[in-house]
Amino acid sequence: GLLDKLTFTRDKASLPYRLLKPDGYDKDGKDHYPLVVFLHGTVGRGTDNQKQLRSGVEEFVKDATRKKHPCFLAVPQCPPDKLWFNVGPNDTKGNLPLPKSPTEPAATVLALIDALCNEYRIDKGCIYLTGLSMGGYGTWDLISRRPELFAAAIPVCGGGDPAQAEKLAKLSIWAFHGDADPLVPVERPRDMIAAIKKAGGNPKYTEYKGIGHDAWTPTYRDNTVLDWLFEQKKGK
């Protein structure tokens, strides 16, 4: 009940999304707040604007989190026949070249961020992107396309294109993965982190020993992770 049920339309593309506002938000006030964009995994796809509210979203909505880290939280829902990033669920083909253009839903997410920043008092120095599985791939994809837009990113059990590392060297990134993941090879984040470090960046990486694809549960339940996220500011 805390997340407004909305739909964003861009050209002919339509994207259901849920929006959490800071407690007591006053449109005529002066304070500006961070924006967290959460990209769900494959099972969250649909048109009901409900199935995407899982796998970590609830950690941002808890009373304690809302009080400690008041923010806007946008949770878009990918259509059932599309992806945040064009990669199959069993990714074993090696490094992933960044496609020339984002998928339609991913491009719509970028437009949604711009629209939210125009409508609400959002601190543009504190825009954060996170996602898991398909959303982890989507996170790597979007920060590679618009690194200047984000202050920090938390990609969970996803992968990207190491050739984009130079663009990401100045961005605050903390990636998570399980070393026993049967769906997304653990080499994906390892390759990304190594490439970003080689490009002069200082990303963080946590690899859970013995954890399979569900790296998101220990990640989002860790208050240290959320504290780190909200400490990040663009350019610092």
CORFEN-V330397 format. One record per residue. N is the residue number from 0. SS is DSSP state (alpha for helix, beta for strand, coil for the rest). PHI is phi in whole degrees, -180 to 180 (* if undefined). Layout:
N:SS:PHI
N:SS:PHI
This chain:
0:coil:*
1:coil:-84
2:beta:-104
3:beta:-61
4:beta:-98
5:beta:-133
6:beta:-136
7:beta:-110
8:beta:-121
9:beta:-134
10:coil:54
11:coil:-102
12:beta:-91
13:beta:-127
14:beta:-135
15:beta:-67
16:beta:-155
17:beta:-110
18:beta:-132
19:beta:-98
20:coil:-105
21:coil:-59
22:coil:-55
23:coil:74
24:coil:-58
25:coil:-118
26:coil:-62
27:coil:-100
28:coil:-78
29:coil:-116
30:coil:-69
31:coil:-113
32:beta:-127
33:beta:-66
34:beta:-123
35:beta:-108
36:beta:-110
37:beta:-114
38:beta:-102
39:coil:-74
40:coil:-89
41:alpha:-58
42:alpha:-71
43:alpha:-86
44:coil:-65
45:coil:157
46:coil:-131
47:coil:-85
48:coil:57
49:coil:-139
50:coil:-64
51:coil:-79
52:coil:-87
53:coil:-161
54:coil:58
55:coil:127
56:alpha:-57
57:alpha:-63
58:alpha:-68
59:alpha:-77
60:alpha:-94
61:coil:-57
62:alpha:-53
63:alpha:-63
64:alpha:-69
65:alpha:-63
66:alpha:-75
67:alpha:-78
68:coil:-132
69:coil:-61
70:beta:-162
71:beta:-90
72:beta:-126
73:beta:-109
74:beta:-125
75:beta:-74
76:coil:-117
77:coil:-74
78:coil:-58
79:coil:-64
80:coil:-107
81:coil:-132
82:coil:-137
83:coil:-70
84:coil:-150
85:coil:-78
86:coil:-145
87:coil:-72
88:coil:-68
89:coil:-110
90:beta:-81
91:coil:-135
92:coil:-94
93:coil:96
94:coil:-57
95:coil:-104
96:coil:-68
97:coil:-68
98:coil:-60
99:coil:-59
100:coil:-128
101:coil:-72
102:coil:-65
103:alpha:-59
104:alpha:-62
105:alpha:-66
106:alpha:-64
107:alpha:-69
108:alpha:-62
109:alpha:-62
110:alpha:-67
111:alpha:-62
112:alpha:-59
113:alpha:-61
114:alpha:-66
115:alpha:-64
116:alpha:-65
117:alpha:-79
118:alpha:-91
119:coil:-120
120:coil:-82
121:beta:-105
122:beta:-76
123:beta:-70
124:beta:-90
125:beta:-136
126:beta:-103
127:beta:-118
128:beta:-125
129:beta:-144
130:beta:-173
131:beta:-128
132:coil:55
133:alpha:-54
134:alpha:-72
135:alpha:-68
136:alpha:-62
137:alpha:-62
138:alpha:-64
139:alpha:-58
140:alpha:-64
141:alpha:-72
142:alpha:-71
143:alpha:-74
144:alpha:-86
145:coil:-132
146:alpha:-61
147:alpha:-72
148:alpha:-79
149:coil:-107
150:coil:-92
151:beta:-164
152:beta:-144
153:beta:-125
154:beta:-85
155:beta:-117
156:coil:41
157:coil:-139
158:coil:-147
159:coil:-146
160:coil:-105
161:alpha:-60
162:alpha:-66
163:alpha:-91
164:alpha:-57
165:alpha:-61
166:alpha:-67
167:alpha:-99
168:coil:-63
169:coil:-100
170:coil:-94
171:beta:-75
172:beta:-132
173:beta:-133
174:beta:-100
175:beta:-133
176:beta:-161
177:beta:-97
178:coil:-73
179:coil:-110
180:coil:-64
181:coil:-86
182:coil:-105
183:beta:-115
184:coil:-56
185:coil:-65
186:alpha:-65
187:alpha:-59
188:alpha:-68
189:alpha:-59
190:alpha:-66
191:alpha:-65
192:alpha:-64
193:alpha:-62
194:alpha:-68
195:alpha:-67
196:alpha:-63
197:alpha:-64
198:coil:-83
199:coil:101
200:coil:-85
201:coil:-135
202:coil:-74
203:beta:-101
204:beta:-146
205:beta:-121
206:beta:-118
207:beta:-85
208:coil:-74
209:coil:79
210:coil:-91
211:coil:-87
212:coil:-74
213:coil:-81
214:coil:-84
215:alpha:-75
216:alpha:-61
217:alpha:-68
218:alpha:-70
219:alpha:-74
220:coil:-81
221:coil:-88
222:alpha:-60
223:alpha:-62
224:alpha:-66
225:alpha:-67
226:alpha:-60
227:alpha:-60
228:alpha:-57
229:alpha:-76
230:alpha:-81
231:coil:-79
232:coil:-133
233:coil:-60
234:coil:87
235:coil:-121
